[in-house]
Amino acid sequence: MSALPRWYPAPGNTAAAAAPDRCRPTGPLIGREAQHREIEAAVSRLSKGRPALIEISGDPAMGKTALLAEVTRVARVAGIAAFTGRPHPADGDLAFGAIVDALDGPLSATRSGRLEGLTAVHLDVLAAVFPSLAAGAGAPPEATAPHRTGHAVRVLLEVLAASRPIALVLDDLHHADAGTVDVVSRLMATPPRAPVLLAFAHRPRQASPRLRAAADTAREVTRLRLQPLAESDALTLVDEDLPAEWRRDLYRASEGNPGYLGALTDLLHGGPPGIDEADIAPVPPWFASLVTTEVARLSATGRLVVAACSVLGDPLTVPLVAAVAELNEQDAYPAIDEIASHDLIRLVAGTGRFEFRHSLVRRAVYHDVSPGWRLGAHARVARLLTGRTSGVAGSAIEGAVERAPHVTRIATSRDLGAVALLAAAADDIETACPRRAAQWRRAALDMLPGDLPGDDDERAGGRVGLLLALGRACASAGQPEQASDALAEALRLLPPGVHGLRAAVVAERAHLLHDLGRSGEARVLVGAELAHTRHEADRAALSYEQAWLETVSGDPATACDDAARAGRMADRLDLRLLDCAARGTLAVAAVLSGRPSAGRLDELPRAAAVLGALTDDELAMRPDAPLWIGWAALLLERPHDAIQHLDRAVTVSRSAGRWAVECHALVARVMALCAGDRLTAAQESADEAAQAAWRSGSATLRSYAQAARCLVAARMGDLDTLRRRLAASGPPVVRGWPGALAAEMVAEARLAAGDPDGCRSLLEIAGEERAAGPAAGVRRCGLLARAALDAGRPDVAGRWAAAAEALAARFEAPAPAAVALLTRAQVLAAADATAGAKAASDAAAALDAAGLTWDAARARSVGEALRRCGPPGDRPGAAPLTERERQIAGLVSEGLKNREIADRLYVTQKTVEMHLSRIFAKLGVSNRVGVARALYATSVKPG
């Protein structure tokens, strides 16, 4: 029915796993809290010696089995013996299948003394039902009459419940045999006179009329009719790192059905081909097995027709289905009725068409069809669709999108008509679904002749065009590996003299290789192309590519020369965008290499003005230009200037589908916003960076984005979120300068989470030589000093503070000295509160002047904390925090509200408010964020 309208790239380093259970666990109580309360109320009635009935109904995969499991759990927690059963397809028409499944095992283990309440007649009737009671019994034929069986089972339940309450929990009663339905219906009409809970689940569309009527007319029954989950509840089951529109699309595609949502999510995490219907992608094994079981219940003709339906796809018309199944149309109608009665397909209201109850069901059926028959069916569909357009001019590609899924399976090598059709179809859907476009272009390439004559430029050009389009689609679909491979093959076919195009393809592939963690290979590729290129514009572009690759993953000093050369050529050729990108890269490389004089930093404002005069459409040709100017401003400790350029980079890269550039710009923006103490905006940018990283398909970029999210959570004092982020993200990918920055962000986060050893080890991995910018090395020393203080090593912290001061003295910029002074203040706080407070005050003033608002606020928090409550231990000044105040301050820093703190500490909310007012006064802060900062800055730990 519903299919995702967009594409969904998946991580390349994960694999789908089949859930071992019958149904994928989806958190049964998410969105089902009201049903849980009704279950508890029904179970509680048993404690009063009364029976209870629970009916759970809903569409397939709506969570009925999960809710029945909750019934069983609640019953057993209450000390109730629960017996569970369901019909099994392997049992065929076994009478009373679900009843036997639930009770035969317990009966075989029950001592005969417990059944003394049963008469000989009852035992004879039950012996005809339960194999464990059949030995030695000679039940007369009339003993199996339905009313006798129902009565005997009711008496049996009363006997079993004589010593303690019991629960009979039956699932899938829409598949139950007539005997089971009769027994359950009679139990609903005349419940046992004992504390017996009867809970059962069924699909209303497939349940027998007898069962539905009995459930509808039963008295005192708890009816739980499961509806689709609300969007807010359903999205708690989806990875929060996914782009917001993907999460919404997932919900719409699932129609609020938790089972479908689980299957779609599993496909998303399972790697190619993803969860759109690009090639009728397989479904998760656990979901496929459920649908296979449903199909197995159909007749032979029904299975043939539903197979034809799966090949044809929605919408389904009986004449077309009959033609694909090679049946007489009149014979197809009864089969359609049978399939609809099993709820595999449904009639579209107000039409004569049918559709699968969900696209996932269609896919599961499709992949269970034998491949030979399936290919023949595709050929029949293709002929039928071709016949529709045979009288239309230009019909070779008429209805290309509709025919393409079938043509990909049946076309053979050298079928140039099929190649043209698939290329046209891919062009039509590339924007909406690049993954599907990529699949069709791969199929078209496979059909092209492989033995192209060397002088057949037209055919070679056609292959190159397809390869370039394939690379573009794969990159947009978050498949960087496949995109790189396509571009590599295109380069092999492109002659050296193709100016402009070869250089552009080399540059694009270099970006992809870098994002895949293969920067060395990217540098070799660019260097080799540069060595063979004489065209000056190409040389300028390739020199720039060489410069940024050396900057981020090689030798920044070498990058200075490359960037300067690219800038000179771009200026001479009036290539303004390239000139700006080269100047930004030169500035960054100069800062990283410790050669600021080589960066022509005084020329950056002119480059920024040039970018500011360009439209977004012009910038979209090279969105990395504002990115590099933004990075340069950030490394020069000018966060406000950096944000302006990074905002532009985000806007243009997002509109151009350049996910990697967008992710890098957003991570840099997080750092700039954090420096300016704009933490809410930083949090939004970090979330957007994670979404861009997902789109890119790059594990490296996901690592950078997760590092940014960890940093923001640390600075906001949200320890619960921080610990969750750290646990989910794993160690950062430390590769080159951006990887070192990511490691430093995670190191600060680990320190905030109370892990000084983790902080220190990450900083050692990042390496001192990777420090970025005048203040970066100083910050690294500051983190190591704080980690030493947290570990109880003030002597080591003092050495790191001295190292920070020595490093800051090498720079003329004010920011490094201010950061070093803050580090010294924190070290002094451990021994001399007065000197520490004075140093913190001086650092705050210097940091404010440098525009480092966050650091300035932290310095003020250190000073205020020292003046008002002093560091841990005996200190002059205001009274220190009491043990209870420290405890509450720690919970506040974790993000708990007053009511939550009161519940945690078993005190009243008013008591918490009283303590909190004293904490504010002692720490010299006015809000909860200030409390978190004070603890963060002075390493005060909750008691």
N, C-alpha and C positions, 0 to 999 in steps of 0.2 A: 504494500500500500504506500508507505512513505519511504522515500529514499533520500539520503543526504544530498543536498543540492550542490555542495562544494567538495573540495578535495581535502585530504587529510594525510600529510606525510607522517611517517612513523620513525621512531629511532632506529638506526641501523644496527645497534648493538644489543637489541632485546629480541626475545623469541616468545612466541605464544605458547602457553602451557594449558593443557587440557585439565579442566577441573575434575578431580576424582569423584566428586559427588554427583548425584543424579541431576542436580541443578546447581548452577553457579551461585555461591553465596553472595547475597547482595544486601545484607543487613536488614533483616525482616522488620525491625521496628522503626526503620527510617520512614517517616510519614505514616506509620501505622500505630501511633501511640494510642489513639482512641480504641482501636481493635484490641490492643494489649490490655487496656483497662477492662474491656468487656470480657475478655478471656479470664482475667483474674476474678471478676465478679462471678462468672459461671462456675469456676472451680471452687470458689468459697462456699457455694451452695451445698457442695458435697459434705462439708464439715457439719452441716445441719441434718445430715441423713437423707437429703433429697436428691433426686436425679437431676441431670442437666443435659441440654442439647446445644451443640454449636454447629451451625452450618456455615461453611466458608465457600463462597462461590466467586467466580471471576474468569476472565479470559485467560488463555494460555500464557504462561510465563509472568503472570501478574503477582506472584508471590504466595500462592495458596499453600504450596508444600512448605515454604519457609514459615508461614504462620501456623500451620499444623505442628511443625517442629517446636514452635514456641508454646503451643498448647501442651505438648508432651513435656517440655522442660518445666513449665509452671506447675503441672500436675505432679511431677516427680519431686520438685522442690517442696511441695506441700505434703509429701509422703504418700502419694497416690500411686498405685501400680498401674502403669500405662502399657497397653498392648497395641502395637501399630501394625497395619497391614494395608495392602493394595492389590488390585488385580495385576496379574503378570501375563504379558502376551504369550510367553512360552507355554503357559498352562492351557492355551486354547479356550475351549468352552467349559473348563472345569467349573462345576457348580459351587457356589458359595466361596469363590476364590479368595476375595479380600477377607472374609470372615475366617476362613481356614488359615490364611497367612498370619492373621493377628493372634488367633487363639490356640491353634493346634500345638505349637511349641510349648506354651505355658501349660496346656492340658497334659502333655506327655510328661512334664516335670512335676505335675501336681500329684501328691499322694492321694490314694483312693479315698482316704478318710475325709478329705475336703469336699468330695462330691456326694456325701451321704444325703444331702438334701434333695437329690434327684431321684425320681421314681424310676422303676425299670422301664416304663414306657418312654420317659424322657431320655434315658440312656440309649435305648434302641434308636430313637429318632436321631439323637446326636451322633451315634455310631455311624449312621449313614452319611454324615456330613464330615466328621473329623476323623482322619486316618488313625490318630493316636488312640481313639476310643473304639475302633472297629474290631480289634482282636477279640474273638469269642462271642461277638454279638451277632444276633440273627434278626435283623430289623425286617419287619413285614413290609410289603410294598407300600401299604397306606401310611407307613411311618414317615415317608418323605414328602407327604402333602405339604404345600407351602404354609398353611396356617399352623400345622403341627410343628414344622421346623421353626417358624418365627417364635411360637410360644416356648418351645424347648430352649432356644438360645436366650430368650429373656429370662427364663428360670435359671439357666446356667450362669448368667451374669449376676443374678441376685445371690446365688450360692457363692460365687467367687468374691462378691463384695460383702459377705457376711462378716469377715474379720477386719477388713479395711477397705476404703473406697477404691474403685478401679476406674480406669478410663479406656475406652475402646476408640482408637483413633484410626480412621480409614481415609485413604487418599485415592484420588483418581476414580471416583465412583461413576463418572461419565463412561468409563470403560467396563463397568461392573456387569457381571452376568445377571440374568433375571432372578436367580435365587438370592444373590446378595442384595439386590434392590428390594426384593420382597421382605427380607429379614429387616433391613434398615427401615423400610417404610413402616413395618409393624411396630418396630421399637419406637419410632417417632409417634405413632398413633397411641400406643400403650407403653409408656416408658416403664423400665424396671422399678419395682417398689424397694429400692435400695440406693445407696449413694453411688450411682453409676453415671459417668460422663460419656456420652456418645458424641464424638466430634468427627465430622467428615467434610471432605472437599470435593467439588466437582465443577465442571465447565457447563454453565447453563445452556449454551448453544448445542452441546452434544449429549447432555444427560437425557435419560429416558423420561417420557412424560409422566410415568408413575412416580419416579423419584422427585421430579419437580413439583408435582401435585402434593405429594406427601410432605415435602419441606415447606411448601407455601401454606398448608393448612394445619401444620403442627402447632400445638400450644406451648407457650413458654420456651420458645427456641431462641437462642442468640444468633441472629442472622448477620454475618459479616460478609458483605458484598464488596469485594475489592474493586476500587476505581483506580484510574491512572494516578501516579504520584504527582503532586504539585511540583512545579519547576524548581522551587527552592529546595525541596526535599531531594528530588532526583539528582540535582547537581552536587549534593554532598557525596554521591557515589562516584563522581568523576574527578579525575586528576585536576587539582586546582591550578596546575601549571599550564594547562591547555589554554590556547587563546579563547577569549570570552565568547567570540562568535562561534567557535567550534563547539564549545560547551552548550550553547543555545541550540545549535544545529543538531547535536547529539540528542538533546532532549526532544526536539521536534521529530527527529527521525525515529526515536523510540516510542513516540506517542505516550510518554509517561509510563510505559511498561518497564518495570525494573529488570525483567529477564532480557528483554530486547536491548535495554541500555547496557546491561552487563556484556552481552555478546558484541555490541558495537564497540564498547570500550576495550574488550579483549582484542578485537581486530585492530584497533588503533595502536595498541602496544605491541602487536605481533609482527610488525615489519611489513614489507610489501606483500601483497598489493594494496593493503589498506582497507578502509571501510566504505569507500564509495563503490559503485557497481560498475567500475571501469571494465572489468572483464568477468563479470559475475563471480567475484572473488569468493573463495571458500569461506565458510563460517567456522567458528571455534568447534573443536571436536565434541565438546559436551553438548553444544546446541544441536549439532548435526545428528547426534545419536537420538535426541528427543524427537526430531522430525522424522528420522528414519523409522522409528517405532510407530509413529502415526501412519506413515505411508504403508507400512507392512500390514496394517489392518484392512487395507482396501482390497477389492477383488483384482484379478489379473487385468481386466479391462480398465478398472479405475486407476491402477498403477501406470498403465500405458498412457492414459489420457493426462494424468497429472504430470508425467514426464514431458509430454508434448507441451503442456502449459508452461513448464519451467523453461523450455527452450524458447518458446514464443515470447514470454514475458507480458507484463500488464500493458494495456488492457486486453482481456481475453474475450474473444467472440467464438461462439460454438462452431460456426463454419470453418474458421481458420484453424481452430484446435483440431477439428476432425480431419482437415487436410494434412496437418503436420503429423497426426497420429495414424494417418492412412486408414481411417474408418469411415463408414457410411455416416452421414450427418445424423440420421435418426438413431443410430447406435451410440452416438456420442452424448446425447442428452441425458440418458439414464446415468452414464458414468459421471457427467458433470454434477448431477443431483447427488450421487454418492459422495463425491469429493467435497461438495459443499456441506453435506450432512456431517462430515468429519471436520468441518471448519478449516480446511486447508485453503479453500477459496471462498469468496463471498460475493454476492450479487451487489453490483453498484446501484444504489437506489435510483429509481426513475429511468434506468437504462436496461438494455439487454446484454450488458457486458459484465464480466466477472473480473476479479483481481485477487491475488494472493492476500491472505490476511495480513501479511507483512513481507517486505522485500527479503528479509532474512530467511523466511520460510521458502520462498522461491529458490534462493541460492542453495539452501540445504538440499532441497529436492533435486536441483540440477546436478549437483556434484555426486549424487547417489545413482545417477543414470549411467548405464553402460556406455563407454566412450564411443564405440562404433555406431550404435544407434543414434547417439547424440549428434555425431557429425552428419549423418544422413538427414536428421531432422533440421539441422542448420541449413543444409543445402535446400531442403524443401521450403523453408522460410524465406531464404534469399530469392528463390525463384518466384515465390508468391509476391514478395515486395517489389521485385523488378517488374513483374507484370502490371503492377499498379501504375508505373510511370512510363510504360513502354510507348505510349502515344504522345509523350511530352517532349518538346524540343530540349536538347541538352540533358537528356535523361541519364547520361552516364554517371552523373554525380547527384542526380535528383534524389532527395531523401537519404543523403549519404549517412547522416547520423543514425537514422533508423536501421540502415542496412549494415553499417560497419561492424557491429558485434558478430554478425553471422559471417560476413566476408572474411574476417580475420581467421576464421576456423577452416574455411573450405577453399580459399584461394590458393593457388599453387605458384611456384617460382615462375618468373617472367610474365606474370599476369599484370601488364601495365595498366589495364583498366582498373583493376582492384587497387593498385598503388595510388592512382589518381583519386579514387573514391575515398580511400582511407586518409590521404593527405587533406582532402577537402573537409572531411568530417572532423579531423583533428583541428584544423583551423577554426571551424565553427564553435568548438567547445573548449578551446584552450584556456580562455580567460576564466570560465566557470569551473573547469575541471581539467587542469593541466596533467594530472596523473593519467586520466583516461586518454588524453591526447598523446601522451608519451607512449602508452601501450600501442595505440594504433599506428604511430609512426615507426615503432620497432617492427611491427608486423609488415608495414609497407617496405621497410628496408630489407627484411628477410625475403620479400618477393622479388626485389630487383635482381637482375642477373649479376652474378659475381664475377664473370669474366668480361668486364667492360674493356673494349679496345682502348689502347692508349690515346688514340686521337679522337675518341668520341667525347668531345668536350661537353656536349649537351647532356649525355647520360651521366657523366661524371659530375657535372654541375647539379643535376637533379639529386644525386646521392649526397653531395655536399650540403645542398639546401635542406634535405631531410635531416641530415645529421645535426646541422646547426639548430634547426627547429626542435629536434629531439633534445638537444642539450638545453635549450631555453626552457622547454616544458619540464624537463627533469629538475632543473634548478628551481623553478617556481613551485614544483611539487615537493620540494624538500628531499630530493634524491641526489645529493652532490656527487656521490661516487659514479652513478650512472651518467650524470651530466658531464663529468670529467672524461669518462671513457668515450662518449659520443664526440666531444670536441677533439679528443686526441685522434680519433679516426678521421675527422674532418681535416685536421691539420696534415695528416698523411696524404690526403688527396689534393689539398690546395697547393698549387705550384708556388715556388718562392716569389715570383714576380707580382703576386696579387697584393698591391699596396693597400694599406688601410685594413682590409679584412683579416689578413693573417695576424697582424699586430693586435687587433681587437680580440680575435679568438684566443691568441696566446695569453693576453691579459686576463680574459675571463677564466680560462683554465687555471691560470696561476692563482686567482682568488679561490677557486674551488679546491685546489690542492692544499692551499694554506688552511682553509677551514677544515679540511680532512686531517690536519696534522702532518702534512707532507710538505713543509715549507722548503726543505732542502731541495726536493724535486722541483718545486716551483721556481726556485732561484736558478737552477740549472736550465730549466726550460726557457726562462726569459733571457738568460745570458747567451744561450746558443742562438736564439732568434736574433738577438741584438748583434751578435757577431756576423750574421749573414745579411743584415738589413742595411741598405744604403739610403733609403728614402728618409729625409730628415724628420718629417712629421712622425713617422713610425719610430725612428730612433728616439725622439723626444718622449713619446708615449711609453716606449719600453724602458727607457732610462728611469722614468718615474716609477714604473712597476718594480724595477730593480731596487730603487731607493726605499720604497715602503716595505718591501720584503726584508731588506737588510735591517730596516729600523725595528720591525716587530720580532724578527727571529734570527738575525745575523749580527752584523757588526755595525753599530750606529755611526762609527767614524767613517766607514766606507760609504754608508748611506748618505752622509753629508755631501760627499763629492758627486754621487749619482744624482741627488736631488738638485744640487746647484747646476749641474749640467742640463738636467731636464728643464729647469726653470729658464736658463738662458736661451735654449732652443725654442721653448714655448713662447717666450717674450718676443723673440725675433720673428716667429711665424704668426704672432697675434692669436695664439691659442690661449684665451684668457682663463678658461676653466682649468686647463692643465697647468698653467702657470700658478694659479692659486693653490691647487693641490700640491704642487711641487714645493712651493714656499712653506706651506704648513708642514709638510713632511720634513723639510730641511730644518725648520725650527725645532720640531720634536726630536729629530736625530741629534741636533746640536746639544740640546738639553741632556739627552740620555748619555751622550758621549762626554759630557763635561766640557764642551767647547761652545759655550753660548755665543762667543764672538763670531763663530762660523755660521750661526743661524740667521744672520741678518734680521734680528728680531725687530729692529726699528721699521722694517718694511711690512710687518704683519698688518698694521692698520690699513695700509693701502690695499693689500690683498682682501682684507675683510670688506672694505668699501666696494671693491669690484664685485664680490659675491652678493653684497646687499643690493646692487643695482640690477642683478639678473632675476628673471622670472623663475618660478618653480619648474616650469617646463624646460627652461634652459638648463637649470641645475640638475634635472633628472638624468641628463646625459652623463654626469659624473658627480653623484651625491657624496662621494668620499672627499670632495674638495672642502665643503664646510665641516666635515668630520675632522679632518686634519687641522684646520684652523682652530676648531674647538679644543682638540687635544692640546695644541700648543698653548692656548690660553690657560687651560687647566693646569698643565705642568709648570707654567710660570706663576701659579698661585693667583690666577685671576678668574675665580669661579663664576662671577656674574657675567663677564664677557664670554666665557666658555658656553654658558647656557644658551645665549642668543644663537651662536653658530650651531650648537648641537640640536637645538629645536628645529632649525632649518634642515639639518641633515636627516633628522627623523622624518620630517614631513615629506621630503622629496624621495627618500629611499623607500618609504612605505608605499607611496603612490607608484613607484617604479617596480615594486616587487623585489627590491634588493634587501632580502631579509638579513643577510650577514652585516651589511652596513648599518641597517637599522638597529640591530642588536648591539653592535659596538658603540653606536652613538648613544643609545639608551643607557648602557653601562657607564659610559663617561658622564652622562647627564646625572646619573645617580650619585657619582662621586662629587660632582660640582654642587648638587643640591644638598648633599650631606654637609659639605664644607660650609654652605650658607645656612645651615640649620633649618632647612625646609624639608622636614622629614616626611610629611604627608605626601608632598609631591614626589619625593624620592621613592617612597613606597610604590606609588602608581607607576613610575618609570621602571622600577625593578620588575614589577609584574608584567609590564609591556615587553621588557627585554626577554623575560622567560618565554613569552608568547612568540616573539620574533625568532628566538632560538629554536623553538619547536618547528616553526615553519621552515627554517633553514635545513633541518635534518642533520645538523652538526652537533656531535657530542661535545666538542670543544666549546662551542658557543653556549650550549646549555650549562656547562660548568661555569663559564663566566657569569651568566645571568644568575645562577644560583648563588654564587659568591656575593653578587650585589644585593640579593634578597637577604642573605645572612647579615651583611653589614647594616642594612637598614633596620632589621629587627633588633640588632644589638644596640644601635644608637637610640632606638625608640624605647629601649628597656623592656621589650616584650619577650621575656625569657621563654615562655611556653612556645611561642611561634619560633623563636630562635633555635631552641633545642630540636623542634620538629624539622626545621629547615636543615640543620646540620646533619641530623640522622638520615634525611632523605637524599641529600645532595652528594654525600661521600666526599672523598678528597678531591680538591680541585685539580684540573689538568694544568700542570705547571709546564708551559711550553712557550718560551720567548717572553718578551716584555709584558704583553697583556696577561699571560698566565701567571707571571710573578705578581702583577697587581692583584689578580684574583686570589692568589695564595695569601697576600697580605690582608685582603679584606676578610677572608675566612679566619686568618690568624687573630685579627681583632675580635671577630665574633666568638671564637673559641675562648678567648680571654674573658669576654663578657659573660660567657656561659659557665665560667668557673673552671676552665681547663688551661692553666698556664703552661703545662707541659706540651699540650697540643699546639698552643700558640707558638711556643719556641721552636718546635720541630718544623712547623710549616714555614716559619721565617728562615730557618736554615735551608730548607728545600728551595725557597725562592732565591736565596743568594744575595749577598750584599751588592754584587756587581750589577744586579738587575734593577736597583733602585731607580725610580723615575722622578726626575725633577729635583730642584734644589732642596726641597723640604722632605722628599721621600725617604732618603737615607736617615735623616734626623728622626722622622716618624718611626722608622723601623727600630732605631735605638730606643725610642720612647716606649714602644710596645714591649721590647725585651726588658726594659727597666720595670715596667708595670708587672710583667709576668714574673720577674724575680721577686718583686714585693709580694705578690700573691702567694708565691712559693715559700715566703719567709726568708728570703735571702737579700736583706738590705745592702750588704756589701757588694754583691753582684749588681744590684740595681744602681748603686753609686757609680760603678765602673761604666755602665751603659749610659748614665747621665753625662759623665765626663766625655764619653765618645760622641754623644750627640752634640755637646758644646764644641768639641774640636771640629766636628764635621761642619757645623753651622758657621764656624769662623772662616771657612773657605769660600763662602758665598757672600756677595754684597746685598742680596735681597733680604728684606726684613723678616719674611715669614720663617725661614729656618731658625733664626736666632730666637724668635718668639716661641716656636714649638719646643726648642731645646730648653728654654727657660721654664716652660710648663713641666717638662720632664723633671727638671731639677726641683721644682716645687713639690712634686709628688714624692720624690725621694726624701726631701727635707721633712716632709710631713711625718715621716716615721720616727724622727728624733727631735725636731725643733719646730713646734707649731707656729711660733711667731715668725721665724725666718721663712717657713713654708708658706704662710699666709701672705707675707710680703712678696715673695717670688711669684706666687699665683696671681696676685693683684697686678704686678708688673707685666706678667705674661698676658693677662686678659686685655690690658690696654694695647699691648703690641699686636696681639692677634686681631683685635677689633680694627686696628689701623690697617692691617693686611687684608681685611675682608674675610677672615676665617671665623665666621660667626659661631660655628659649632665648637671649635676649640676654645674660643673666648668664653663661651658659656660654661664649658667644662672647667676652665681655669677659675672662673668666678665661683663655681660650685665648690671647688677645692678650697679656695680661700674662705668662703662663708662657713663651710663645714669645720674648718680648723678653728676659726674664730669663735663659733657658737657652741660646738660640742666637742671639738678636739678629736684627734685620731684615737683609735683603741688604746686604752691604757690611761694612766693618770696624767691629765693635762690641765693647764690653767684655763680659765675662761668659763663659758656657760657649761651647764651640766651636760654630761654625755647622755646618749640614748640609753634608756633602760633595756633590759633583756626583752621585755614584751614589746617595747617600741621598735627595737631592732627587728624583731620577728614580723611585726606589722609592716615596717618599712620594706622588708624583703618581699613580702607578699604584694605590696603595692607596686614594687618594681617589676614583679612578674605579670602585672596587668590585671590583678584581681580587683573586683569592685568591693565596696564596703560590705554588702550583703554576703558575698562569697567569702570574704575574710571572716566575717562573723560565724558563718557556717563551719569554716575550717577550724576555727579556734574555740568553738562552742561558747561564744560570748554574744552579747546583744549588739545590734548594729550601732546603737547609741554609744556603747563602750568603744567601738572601733573609731567612731567619729571623734570622740574625746581624745584618744591616743593620737589620732592623725593630726589634730590641731596642735598638740604639743610637739609632734615631729616636725611640722612645718616651721614652728617657731625656733626650735633648736637648730634646724638645718638652714634656716634663713631662706626658705623657699616658699612659693605661694601656690604650688600645684603639685599634682602627682608626678608629672614629668620631672619636676625639679628634684623630687625624692629619688627617683631612679637615677638621675644624673649624679646626685651627691654620692650615692652608694657606688655608682660606676666609677666616679672620679677618684674617690678615696679608698676604694677597695674595702669599704665597710661591708661585712657579710651579715646576713640575718642570723640572729641568735638561735 
